[in-house]
Amino acid sequence: KRMANSNTIKGTITFSATVLTTAYNVPHGLPFTPTQVYIQARSANAAVPSWISVIDGTKFVVNFASVPILGTNNITIDYLIIKQ
């Protein structure tokens, strides 16, 4: 994670696609609850329709419209977190 300024944080997360899983928790480890999270697919396997369903004090949840192709460390997304 890198603090771009006092209100935004950018980062990249990679995780493994598992059987029948369309929702993935992404812990942010921040001392505040973000107001907005934007995501962008970085890997081809993450390039399916996706959205954020939950933003809370510990994580955000990335949802995919369909189960991504199964694999190890094959889902990579970039994110931008906005504090306020």
TAWORA-V667978 format. One record per residue. N is the residue number from 1. RES is the residue in three letters. OMEGA is omega as a letter, one per 20 degrees, with the letter a starting at -180 (none if undefined). BURIAL is # if it has 16 or more other C-alpha atoms within 10 Angstrom, else .. D_CENTER is the distance of its C-alpha to the mean C-alpha in Angstrom with 1 decimal. Layout:
[[N:RES:OMEGA:BURIAL:D_CENTER] [N:RES:OMEGA:BURIAL:D_CENTER]]
//
This chain:
[[1:LYS:r:.:12.4] [2:ARG:r:.:15.0] [3:MET:r:.:16.5] [4:ALA:r:.:17.5] [5:ASN:a:.:19.7] [6:SER:a:.:20.1] [7:ASN:a:.:17.8] [8:THR:r:#:14.7] [9:ILE:r:#:12.4] [10:LYS:r:#:10.8] [11:GLY:r:.:9.0] [12:THR:r:.:7.9] [13:ILE:r:.:6.6] [14:THR:r:#:8.8] [15:PHE:a:.:9.7] [16:SER:r:.:12.6] [17:ALA:a:#:13.1] [18:THR:a:.:15.7] [19:VAL:r:.:18.4] [20:LEU:a:.:17.9] [21:THR:r:.:14.3] [22:THR:a:.:12.2] [23:ALA:a:#:9.9] [24:TYR:r:#:7.6] [25:ASN:r:.:7.4] [26:VAL:r:.:5.4] [27:PRO:a:.:8.6] [28:HIS:r:#:9.1] [29:GLY:a:.:12.9] [30:LEU:r:.:14.1] [31:PRO:r:.:17.5] [32:PHE:r:.:16.7] [33:THR:a:#:14.7] [34:PRO:r:#:12.8] [35:THR:a:.:14.3] [36:GLN:r:.:11.7] [37:VAL:r:#:8.1] [38:TYR:r:.:8.0] [39:ILE:r:#:6.0] [40:GLN:r:.:8.4] [41:ALA:r:#:9.2] [42:ARG:r:#:10.8] [43:SER:r:.:12.5] [44:ALA:a:.:14.9] [45:ASN:r:#:13.7] [46:ALA:a:#:10.3] [47:ALA:r:.:12.6] [48:VAL:r:.:13.3] [49:PRO:a:.:12.9] [50:SER:a:#:9.6] [51:TRP:r:#:8.8] [52:ILE:a:#:7.6] [53:SER:a:.:10.4] [54:VAL:r:.:10.5] [55:ILE:r:#:10.3] [56:ASP:a:.:12.8] [57:GLY:a:.:14.4] [58:THR:a:.:12.5] [59:LYS:r:#:9.0] [60:PHE:a:#:6.6] [61:VAL:r:#:6.5] [62:VAL:r:#:5.1] [63:ASN:r:#:8.7] [64:PHE:a:#:10.6] [65:ALA:r:.:14.2] [66:SER:r:.:15.7] [67:VAL:r:#:15.3] [68:PRO:r:#:14.0] [69:ILE:a:.:16.7] [70:LEU:r:.:17.3] [71:GLY:r:.:17.2] [72:THR:a:.:16.5] [73:ASN:a:.:13.7] [74:ASN:r:#:13.5] [75:ILE:r:#:9.9] [76:THR:r:#:8.5] [77:ILE:r:#:6.0] [78:ASP:r:.:7.0] [79:TYR:r:#:6.0] [80:LEU:a:#:8.9] [81:ILE:r:#:9.7] [82:ILE:a:#:13.2] [83:LYS:a:.:15.5] [84:GLN:none:.:18.1]]
//
